[in-house]
Amino acid sequence: MLAIRRIIDDPQAVIPVPPEFRHRRIEVIFIALDQESEAAATVPDTLDPIRRFRGKGRGGSVADLLKDREQDRAPSFTRNEV
């Protein structure tokens, strides 16, 4: 796999593609190396409803499930009843 890493200090609207990548299927990944700009901070968060919902349950659901599982596995009779 051929890979080139290039850091561009001031990217413009068009970024040149190296000749060895032209006319080939490629993957392009953009990663900002500096702090988040104010323009990016104003973009609405698509996960906002999920973040608002997270943690709103009554809690202890895993402990409740484990307790129910133990009760289901426990014998429903004692030795004296047999």
VMD Tcl script that draws the C-alpha trace (Angstrom):
set ca {
  {0.00 0.00 0.00}
  {1.36 3.36 -1.02}
  {0.82 6.20 1.46}
  {1.93 9.80 1.59}
  {1.50 12.02 4.62}
  {1.56 15.72 4.00}
  {0.80 18.53 6.45}
  {-0.61 21.61 4.76}
  {-0.37 24.77 6.87}
  {-2.89 26.84 4.91}
  {-5.14 24.58 2.79}
  {-6.99 26.20 -0.07}
  {-10.21 25.12 -1.82}
  {-8.25 22.72 -4.06}
  {-5.55 20.34 -2.83}
  {-3.24 18.85 -5.48}
  {-3.20 15.06 -5.87}
  {0.30 13.55 -6.19}
  {0.93 12.01 -9.64}
  {1.31 8.46 -8.27}
  {-2.27 8.62 -6.91}
  {-3.98 10.00 -10.01}
  {-6.43 7.74 -11.85}
  {-6.50 5.30 -8.92}
  {-9.04 4.60 -6.23}
  {-7.84 6.45 -3.13}
  {-9.04 7.41 0.33}
  {-8.68 10.97 1.56}
  {-8.86 11.78 5.28}
  {-8.83 15.34 6.60}
  {-7.69 15.85 10.21}
  {-7.32 19.30 11.77}
  {-4.09 19.43 13.78}
  {-4.90 22.64 15.63}
  {-7.63 23.61 18.07}
  {-11.21 23.60 16.85}
  {-12.00 26.82 15.02}
  {-14.99 28.96 15.95}
  {-16.68 28.13 12.64}
  {-16.52 24.41 13.41}
  {-17.80 25.02 16.94}
  {-21.05 26.47 15.56}
  {-21.89 23.31 13.58}
  {-24.89 21.60 15.24}
  {-24.09 18.40 17.09}
  {-25.99 15.50 15.50}
  {-25.47 13.36 18.63}
  {-27.02 16.00 20.89}
  {-30.31 14.07 21.45}
  {-28.32 10.94 22.35}
  {-26.13 12.87 24.78}
  {-29.22 14.39 26.41}
  {-30.80 10.92 26.78}
  {-27.68 9.20 28.16}
  {-27.78 8.68 31.90}
  {-31.50 9.42 32.29}
  {-32.44 5.88 33.36}
  {-33.17 4.89 36.94}
  {-29.79 3.20 37.22}
  {-28.86 -0.23 38.51}
  {-30.32 -2.04 35.50}
  {-27.35 -4.42 35.22}
  {-27.62 -5.32 38.91}
  {-31.36 -5.90 38.47}
  {-30.77 -8.19 35.49}
  {-28.18 -10.22 37.40}
  {-30.50 -10.55 40.41}
  {-33.36 -11.72 38.15}
  {-31.04 -14.23 36.50}
  {-30.03 -15.65 39.90}
  {-33.68 -15.99 40.91}
  {-34.47 -17.79 37.64}
  {-31.65 -20.28 38.22}
  {-32.47 -20.90 41.87}
  {-34.45 -24.09 42.54}
  {-38.11 -23.44 43.25}
  {-38.24 -26.09 46.00}
  {-36.18 -27.13 49.01}
  {-34.80 -30.62 49.71}
  {-37.38 -31.21 52.42}
  {-40.19 -30.84 49.89}
  {-38.93 -33.66 47.65}
}
mol new
graphics top color blue
foreach p $ca { graphics top sphere $p radius 0.5 }
foreach p [lrange $ca 0 end-1] q [lrange $ca 1 end] { graphics top cylinder $p $q radius 0.2 }
display resetview
